[in-house]
């Protein structure tokens, strides 16, 4: 005599309920967590910016003395200086609070990553911050002095007297520093993509001509002043970083292969 098996409680449990029992978050919970992470990041940057605001006059003097010595900056509206102080204080807040913002981003996306990918993201976090600082230093010590000196010489050789407005001049300096901070992430990004199998050193080597075209286009778009010298000083380091990325990826490939195929 055949017996009829009654459906188990697991088969009759709705998928959403099973997902909740296994600890998975609902869409509403994801939105709530995202809101919390955003609030923490915004408040962190805001508080640090408020703390830094009284120091902005000294920072502005340092920027003027180092990057544009002997040049008198002018303001063309009563509130312009306050606007510049706010921009600089926000920049300081973002830079100082970046580790906390980075952690909040990681904490939000980490549950969607497997254990192996989480370890890779954490392993690349410190080199990423170091490369950002290296990009700022490279721009501040080499690129900006060259660009500003060349532009000033062009103005003077034309028999003109430059009248430099405070807001766009400081904005030009800050934007260029930020571009180089992001640009120096290229080896880290390509190494991370290689670690998950999206790119490899052979692919990057074969596509270097295409990469150079993309780099020239990005340099033309990213140059804050549209000056050919600025474009060149953007394109040359980026090209060097691309070839450095090939070396880094090639160096890490044996280690990645040994991890995927243990003896």
HELIX and SHEET records of a PDB file:
HELIX    1   1 UNK A    9  UNK A   12  1                                   4    
HELIX    2   2 UNK A   15  UNK A   21  1                                   7    
HELIX    3   3 UNK A   27  UNK A   53  1                                  27    
HELIX    4   4 UNK A   56  UNK A   67  1                                  12    
HELIX    5   5 UNK A   80  UNK A  109  1                                  30    
HELIX    6   6 UNK A  110  UNK A  112  5                                   3    
HELIX    7   7 UNK A  115  UNK A  138  1                                  24    
HELIX    8   8 UNK A  139  UNK A  143  3                                   5    
HELIX    9   9 UNK A  144  UNK A  157  1                                  14    
HELIX   10  10 UNK A  166  UNK A  183  1                                  18    
HELIX   11  11 UNK A  186  UNK A  195  1                                  10    
HELIX   12  12 UNK A  201  UNK A  206  1                                   6    
HELIX   13  13 UNK A  208  UNK A  222  1                                  15    
HELIX   14  14 UNK A  228  UNK A  260  1                                  33    
SHEET    1   A 2 UNK A  73  UNK A  74  0                                        
SHEET    2   A 2 UNK A 164  UNK A 165  1                                        
END                                                                             
